[in-house]
Amino acid sequence: MKKYLMVTLIVVMFLIGCSQGTKSNLSEDTEAVNKKEVFSKLLREKDLMSYVVKTKSEATFNAQSDEKKEVTNSNGTVEMIREPKIYHAKWEGISDNTKNESEVYIIDKENFYRENKGEWNKKTIDDMNDNKEDIPTFVAKTTFDSNSILENLESYYEIVESQDIYILKLESNSDNISEIENILFGKDESNSFIGELTSIRAEFSFEKDTYQPISFEWEARFLNKENDEVTQLKQSGNYEKINQLEKIEVPEEIKNL
């Protein structure tokens, strides 16, 4: 069960996640930044016509024990253009020295998927809806990714301003961690499929003149009270070719399905 959860976490984090911090010589501006105004102008993925995101994800199980610690890593790339609507994700996961590769294309309402460079499988959105009882899903409150961390926790961020970059920083503490957990997962403890959220840290970078995303990184720790196991999740990545990606190549095998 744990191996399945590892793979699921990495895939979910990669498919939904975004980008890693690029370093800059920041000189923190002492002038107050209007946080609400800045947040209202930030461009999110849904606001972009095209982009590429290169990500790194890591899930550490039994993080409290050097002897029992299990680490799963994944690297991947997401490409998206809205006209025509094409989404392409490719990622590689490594667990126990075993490498697995997955790739997916979503073209309009058609979904194409393969593992380890095998044969392509095709499903339409309508097919998935018709068979939704057979499709494993997470309820909305368990969605935990870069988008939910940024969108839902605005009041907990501070903004550091340099000459050309906005840096949004979030660091939980003992006073706000319960509130943050309730916002992300709801008050029902079963909504978090990993355990109780004990800490979270995040940093997002945006261009100051265009409000376009540059990068992000986040880290969260969870405690399973039943066995005192700690799970640590990390994700980082970088945005490229924002509104400049004109075409995504689609394999001939997919075109012929």
Buried (B, 14 or more C-beta within 10 A) or exposed (E): EEEEBBBBBBBBBBBBBBBBBEEBEBEEEEEEEEBEEBBEEBBBBEEBEBBBBBBBBBBBBBBBEEEEEBBBBBBBBBBBBEEEEBBBBBBBBBBEEEEBBBBBBBBEEBBBBBEEEEEBEEBEEEBEEEEEEEEEEEEEBBBBBBBBBBEEBBEBBEBBBBEEBBBBEBEBEEEBBEEBBBBBBBEEEEBBBBBBBBBBBBBBBBBBEEBBBBBBBBBBBBBBEEEEBBBBBBBBBBBBEBBEBEEBEEEEEBEEE
